[in-house]
Amino acid sequence: MKFGILLPTREAVMSGRADASGLLRIAERAEALGFQSVWVGDSLTARPRIDALTTLAAVGARTRHIRLGTAIFLAALRHSILLAYQLASLDWLTGGRIDFGIGYGRAGEPSQAHEFEILGLDAGARIKMTEEAVQVMRRLWRGDNVSYEGKFYRFDHVTLEPKPVQPGGVPIWLASNDVEPGLRRVGRYGDAWINNLKSPESYRACWEKVRAYAAQAGRDPAGIEPGAYFTVAAGDKNAVEEGQRFLAEYYNRPYEAIVRAQLCMTGSWDEVIDRFELFREAGARTVVLRFAARHQLAQVEACADALDRRGLLR
């Protein structure tokens, strides 16, 4: 498995402090400790945080080889040509280290639907908009004098420079849990798959579906990177309880409701890593770790130490 960490760009806003040094220090330390990637989330107004691509640009300037990704990014909130340009420039600036994880939001959640409304967009069309955006970005990254005629994007004779450093463009990670259209989308279009599935058994079954959909589309399933996104509160009893309180404050709802809605791994580090291993056996290869903790850097250090003891961090 390859391990990455989520930078706490939402927590940086919640703290009320205007100080970027903590975020950058976490990223630098993650690279030094041997993590393979750092990731950032995205939200405009629903859960305010430091802008994702701006953060990755800053982190890219302070690191040398660690990969930089979004987990996840609401591509439908941005115009596809502008987004393709920003990502290509970011890939160029970082020497080809960008991974672009895309999600869709939840139209049924009022705060997320509001993000689309304030931009004059239809939240109900967000998935189809995203599918077109993926096509547009890849064409612009791979060719010149591009024209496109779709339902949401229409343009003629566009050449984008610079092109991404990575051949074929920035890898696109598509998010989907156990939702058939989403899994089909990953198999047909995704360079990689990211999810928050709650059990290894569900992961294995969904990964088999993704591979089957890829084969049906004439793609090599081996070319799709299987990822996973874990929220972790690990350590002693105090660390676990603090993580539970942290999540309740973050989502403004009881922890019991949160754990019913998404995967939250709690317990000693060895217990949590045992669960990582079960997902590895189910097919997961790249793992994004989101720490439920107020002292994020301490959790990064503790996690690295635990993974290293098990021979898992290289």
Backbone torsions as a table, in degrees:
resi	resn	phi	psi	omega
1	MET	NA	147.9	172.7
2	LYS	-107.9	130.0	-173.9
3	PHE	-108.1	132.2	173.7
4	GLY	-125.7	165.7	179.4
5	ILE	-125.5	149.2	175.9
6	LEU	-90.1	126.9	176.2
7	LEU	-76.4	139.8	-173.7
8	PRO	-83.1	65.5	-179.0
9	THR	-70.6	-26.5	174.4
10	ARG	-73.3	-43.6	179.6
11	GLU	-63.8	-31.0	178.0
12	ALA	-61.9	-36.5	177.4
13	VAL	-74.7	-42.9	-179.2
14	MET	-60.6	-30.4	-178.3
15	SER	-70.3	-23.4	-178.3
16	GLY	79.4	4.0	-179.3
17	ARG	-95.7	133.8	176.0
18	ALA	-95.6	77.2	-174.9
19	ASP	-149.6	111.0	-177.8
20	ALA	-83.0	-9.3	-171.7
21	SER	-62.1	-34.9	-179.1
22	GLY	-64.4	-44.8	178.0
23	LEU	-61.0	-46.2	-177.2
24	LEU	-67.5	-35.7	178.7
25	ARG	-65.3	-39.9	177.8
26	ILE	-61.1	-45.4	-179.6
27	ALA	-63.2	-44.4	179.6
28	GLU	-63.0	-41.7	-178.8
29	ARG	-68.8	-38.0	177.1
30	ALA	-58.7	-43.0	178.1
31	GLU	-63.4	-44.9	-178.4
32	ALA	-64.6	-32.8	-177.4
33	LEU	-79.9	-14.8	176.8
34	GLY	107.1	7.0	172.4
35	PHE	-65.4	147.1	-175.1
36	GLN	-89.4	-16.3	-175.1
37	SER	-157.1	155.7	168.7
38	VAL	-126.1	147.2	-172.2
39	TRP	-133.8	157.6	176.6
40	VAL	-134.7	149.8	175.0
41	GLY	-89.5	179.3	-175.4
42	ASP	-144.5	136.9	172.0
43	SER	-168.1	142.6	-179.8
44	LEU	-88.4	-59.6	-178.9
45	THR	-129.5	-19.0	-175.6
46	ALA	-63.8	-47.2	175.5
47	ARG	-135.5	84.6	-172.4
48	PRO	-53.3	137.3	-179.4
49	ARG	-154.7	171.0	176.1
50	ILE	-67.7	136.5	-176.6
51	ASP	-52.8	135.2	-172.4
52	ALA	-64.0	-53.2	-174.7
53	LEU	-70.6	-34.2	175.2
54	THR	-62.4	-42.7	179.1
55	THR	-62.1	-45.1	-179.1
56	LEU	-64.1	-33.5	176.4
57	ALA	-63.6	-43.6	179.4
58	ALA	-65.6	-42.9	179.5
59	VAL	-66.0	-38.7	179.1
60	GLY	-60.9	-32.3	179.6
61	ALA	-75.3	-17.5	-176.8
62	ARG	-106.4	-1.0	-179.6
63	THR	-127.6	172.3	-174.2
64	ARG	-122.7	-36.2	-173.0
65	HIS	-135.9	-16.8	-177.6
66	ILE	-66.0	141.2	-179.9
67	ARG	-77.5	154.8	-171.4
68	LEU	-127.4	121.1	-174.1
69	GLY	-137.4	167.3	174.1
70	THR	-109.7	132.2	-179.5
71	ALA	-145.8	89.4	-7.8
72	ILE	-120.3	174.2	-174.7
73	PHE	-117.6	136.2	179.7
74	LEU	-89.0	84.2	-174.2
75	ALA	-62.5	-30.1	-177.0
76	ALA	-66.3	-16.4	179.1
77	LEU	-80.4	-7.6	-178.0
78	ARG	-122.9	151.7	176.4
79	HIS	-70.6	136.0	-170.9
80	SER	-64.3	-35.3	179.9
81	ILE	-67.7	-46.4	178.7
82	LEU	-62.4	-41.5	-179.6
83	LEU	-65.4	-41.5	177.0
84	ALA	-59.9	-40.9	179.0
85	TYR	-64.9	-46.2	180.0
86	GLN	-62.0	-45.3	-178.2
87	LEU	-68.2	-38.7	177.3
88	ALA	-63.2	-43.2	178.2
89	SER	-63.9	-41.2	179.1
90	LEU	-65.2	-40.2	177.0
91	ASP	-64.1	-39.9	178.1
92	TRP	-63.9	-45.2	-177.7
93	LEU	-66.0	-30.5	-175.9
94	THR	-100.5	8.1	177.9
95	GLY	70.8	31.4	175.4
96	GLY	81.0	45.4	-176.3
97	ARG	-114.1	11.3	-171.1
98	ILE	-93.4	136.0	168.6
99	ASP	-121.3	130.9	-173.9
100	PHE	-110.5	100.1	178.0
101	GLY	-89.7	123.5	-174.0
102	ILE	-112.7	135.7	171.0
103	GLY	-128.6	-172.5	-169.8
104	TYR	-128.0	-10.5	-175.7
105	GLY	73.0	178.3	179.7
106	ARG	-121.0	108.5	-177.2
107	ALA	-63.6	-26.3	-179.4
108	GLY	-76.2	-10.7	177.5
109	GLU	-91.9	116.5	-171.7
110	PRO	-53.9	-41.5	-177.1
111	SER	-66.2	-33.0	178.7
112	GLN	-78.8	-38.3	175.5
113	ALA	-61.5	-34.6	-179.7
114	HIS	-62.3	-33.3	178.8
115	GLU	-59.3	-39.8	178.5
116	PHE	-72.1	-41.9	-176.5
117	GLU	-61.1	-42.2	-176.6
118	ILE	-69.2	-18.2	176.5
119	LEU	-98.3	6.7	179.7
120	GLY	73.3	27.0	-177.1
121	LEU	-111.7	155.9	179.6
122	ASP	-94.3	111.1	-179.0
123	ALA	-60.9	-29.8	179.7
124	GLY	-67.2	-19.0	-179.2
125	ALA	-99.4	8.8	-168.9
126	ARG	-62.7	-34.5	-177.8
127	ILE	-72.1	-45.0	177.9
128	LYS	-64.7	-37.1	176.3
129	MET	-61.7	-41.8	-179.2
130	THR	-66.0	-40.9	178.2
131	GLU	-60.0	-42.8	177.4
132	GLU	-65.9	-40.4	-179.8
133	ALA	-59.5	-39.7	177.8
134	VAL	-61.3	-45.1	178.3
135	GLN	-61.7	-44.9	-178.3
136	VAL	-61.8	-48.9	-177.0
137	MET	-61.3	-44.6	-178.6
138	ARG	-64.7	-39.2	178.1
139	ARG	-64.2	-41.6	-179.7
140	LEU	-68.3	-33.5	179.1
141	TRP	-74.8	-23.9	-171.8
142	ARG	-107.6	-7.8	-176.0
143	GLY	-148.8	176.5	177.7
144	ASP	-120.4	163.4	178.1
145	ASN	51.3	50.0	-174.3
146	VAL	-84.8	135.3	171.0
147	SER	-120.9	149.8	-176.7
148	TYR	-148.1	138.0	178.1
149	GLU	-132.7	101.8	179.0
150	GLY	-128.9	-172.3	179.4
151	LYS	-74.2	-33.5	-174.0
152	PHE	-110.9	-26.5	-177.9
153	TYR	-127.8	130.8	178.5
154	ARG	-141.2	126.9	178.7
155	PHE	-162.3	162.7	-179.4
156	ASP	-129.6	141.9	166.2
157	HIS	55.4	59.6	178.0
158	VAL	-110.8	126.4	172.8
159	THR	-116.9	124.2	-176.8
160	LEU	-102.6	128.7	173.7
161	GLU	-137.0	141.4	0.2
162	PRO	-77.0	160.2	170.3
163	LYS	-82.0	155.9	174.0
164	PRO	-59.1	151.9	177.2
165	VAL	-69.8	-37.1	-177.0
166	GLN	-70.3	130.7	-179.2
167	PRO	-57.4	131.5	-179.2
168	GLY	83.8	-8.4	178.2
169	GLY	108.0	179.4	-179.8
170	VAL	-67.5	130.6	176.7
171	PRO	-60.2	134.5	-178.4
172	ILE	-107.5	119.0	177.0
173	TRP	-96.9	125.5	179.3
174	LEU	-105.5	134.5	-178.9
175	ALA	-89.1	137.1	170.8
176	SER	-166.3	132.6	167.4
177	ASN	-88.9	-147.2	-175.6
178	ASP	-83.5	70.2	-179.8
179	VAL	-128.9	118.0	-170.6
180	GLU	-56.3	-49.0	179.3
181	PRO	-61.0	-35.9	179.0
182	GLY	-67.4	-42.3	177.9
183	LEU	-65.4	-38.1	176.4
184	ARG	-62.9	-39.9	179.6
185	ARG	-63.2	-42.3	177.5
186	VAL	-60.9	-46.3	-179.2
187	GLY	-63.0	-35.2	-176.9
188	ARG	-83.2	-36.7	-169.1
189	TYR	-121.7	-21.9	-167.6
190	GLY	-80.0	141.2	166.6
191	ASP	-81.5	-22.5	-179.4
192	ALA	-157.1	166.5	-175.9
193	TRP	-126.8	131.8	175.1
194	ILE	-127.9	145.3	-172.9
195	ASN	-158.9	172.4	175.6
196	ASN	-130.3	45.3	-178.9
197	LEU	-65.5	146.4	-168.1
198	LYS	-91.4	-12.0	-179.4
199	SER	-142.3	150.7	175.6
200	PRO	-60.5	-34.1	-179.7
201	GLU	-64.1	-44.2	177.3
202	SER	-65.1	-38.6	179.0
203	TYR	-60.2	-48.5	-178.1
204	ARG	-59.8	-44.5	-178.5
205	ALA	-64.8	-42.0	-179.6
206	CYS	-69.4	-37.0	179.2
207	TRP	-65.6	-37.3	175.7
208	GLU	-63.3	-38.2	177.4
209	LYS	-65.7	-44.1	178.8
210	VAL	-58.2	-46.3	179.9
211	ARG	-61.8	-40.0	179.2
212	ALA	-66.4	-41.8	178.1
213	TYR	-65.0	-36.2	177.0
214	ALA	-63.6	-44.9	179.7
215	ALA	-63.0	-39.7	178.0
216	GLN	-62.3	-31.6	-179.5
217	ALA	-86.4	4.9	179.4
218	GLY	78.9	20.1	179.6
219	ARG	-104.2	155.4	175.0
220	ASP	-83.1	114.1	-179.4
221	PRO	-57.8	-26.8	179.9
222	ALA	-65.8	-15.5	179.2
223	GLY	-83.8	-1.3	179.4
224	ILE	-103.0	125.6	179.3
225	GLU	-84.1	122.0	178.7
226	PRO	-87.4	115.7	-178.8
227	GLY	-112.4	178.6	176.6
228	ALA	-157.5	154.3	-178.2
229	TYR	-123.8	117.3	-177.0
230	PHE	-117.7	132.5	168.1
231	THR	-94.0	128.9	-169.7
232	VAL	-127.7	131.5	168.6
233	ALA	-128.1	96.7	-169.5
234	ALA	-126.4	156.8	179.6
235	GLY	128.7	-144.8	178.9
236	ASP	-80.5	-176.9	-176.9
237	LYS	-58.8	-40.2	-179.1
238	ASN	-64.1	-40.9	-179.9
239	ALA	-64.9	-41.0	179.7
240	VAL	-65.7	-45.6	-179.5
241	GLU	-65.1	-38.3	176.9
242	GLU	-63.2	-40.6	178.4
243	GLY	-62.6	-39.1	178.4
244	GLN	-66.1	-41.6	177.0
245	ARG	-65.3	-39.1	179.6
246	PHE	-59.7	-46.3	-178.8
247	LEU	-67.5	-37.9	178.0
248	ALA	-62.1	-39.1	177.8
249	GLU	-71.3	-40.2	-178.3
250	TYR	-59.7	-45.8	-176.3
251	TYR	-96.5	-6.1	-179.6
252	ASN	56.3	47.0	177.1
253	ARG	-157.7	162.0	-178.2
254	PRO	-61.1	147.4	179.9
255	TYR	-58.6	-36.6	-178.7
256	GLU	-59.6	-35.9	177.9
257	ALA	-71.0	-35.9	-179.4
258	ILE	-66.1	-45.7	-176.1
259	VAL	-69.7	-22.3	174.0
260	ARG	-73.3	-27.2	-174.7
261	ALA	-91.6	-25.0	-176.6
262	GLN	-150.1	163.3	-179.4
263	LEU	-74.9	123.0	173.9
264	CYS	-128.0	117.2	-179.1
265	MET	-93.9	124.1	179.2
266	THR	-131.3	157.1	178.8
267	GLY	132.1	-169.1	175.4
268	SER	-66.4	163.8	179.7
269	TRP	-62.1	-39.4	179.0
270	ASP	-64.5	-39.1	177.8
271	GLU	-63.8	-42.2	-179.7
272	VAL	-67.4	-42.6	-179.7
273	ILE	-67.0	-32.7	173.6
274	ASP	-58.2	-37.6	178.1
275	ARG	-70.3	-37.6	173.6
276	PHE	-54.0	-44.8	-176.4
277	GLU	-63.0	-35.5	178.3
278	LEU	-64.7	-38.6	176.2
279	PHE	-69.8	-34.2	175.6
280	ARG	-61.4	-43.9	178.9
281	GLU	-63.9	-26.6	178.5
282	ALA	-82.7	-7.1	175.3
283	GLY	125.3	-11.7	-176.4
284	ALA	-66.1	139.8	-179.8
285	ARG	-123.3	-39.9	176.0
286	THR	-112.7	126.0	-176.4
287	VAL	-118.8	128.6	174.5
288	VAL	-100.4	120.8	-178.2
289	LEU	-103.1	121.9	175.7
290	ARG	-108.3	119.7	-175.6
291	PHE	-91.2	125.6	174.5
292	ALA	-88.9	88.9	-175.3
293	ALA	-163.6	149.1	176.8
294	ARG	-78.6	-31.8	-179.2
295	HIS	-103.3	83.6	-171.4
296	GLN	-64.4	-42.3	-176.8
297	LEU	-62.8	-39.5	178.1
298	ALA	-61.8	-38.0	178.0
299	GLN	-68.3	-38.0	176.2
300	VAL	-60.3	-45.2	179.6
301	GLU	-63.5	-45.7	-178.9
302	ALA	-64.0	-40.8	178.7
303	CYS	-63.8	-45.6	179.7
304	ALA	-60.6	-41.5	179.6
305	ASP	-63.2	-43.5	-179.3
306	ALA	-66.7	-43.2	178.7
307	LEU	-64.7	-39.4	-179.1
308	ASP	-65.5	-39.2	177.4
309	ARG	-60.6	-30.9	-180.0
310	ARG	-90.3	1.1	179.8
311	GLY	71.6	28.0	-174.1
312	LEU	-105.9	-11.2	-177.7
313	LEU	-109.6	114.6	-177.0
314	ARG	-127.1	NA	NA
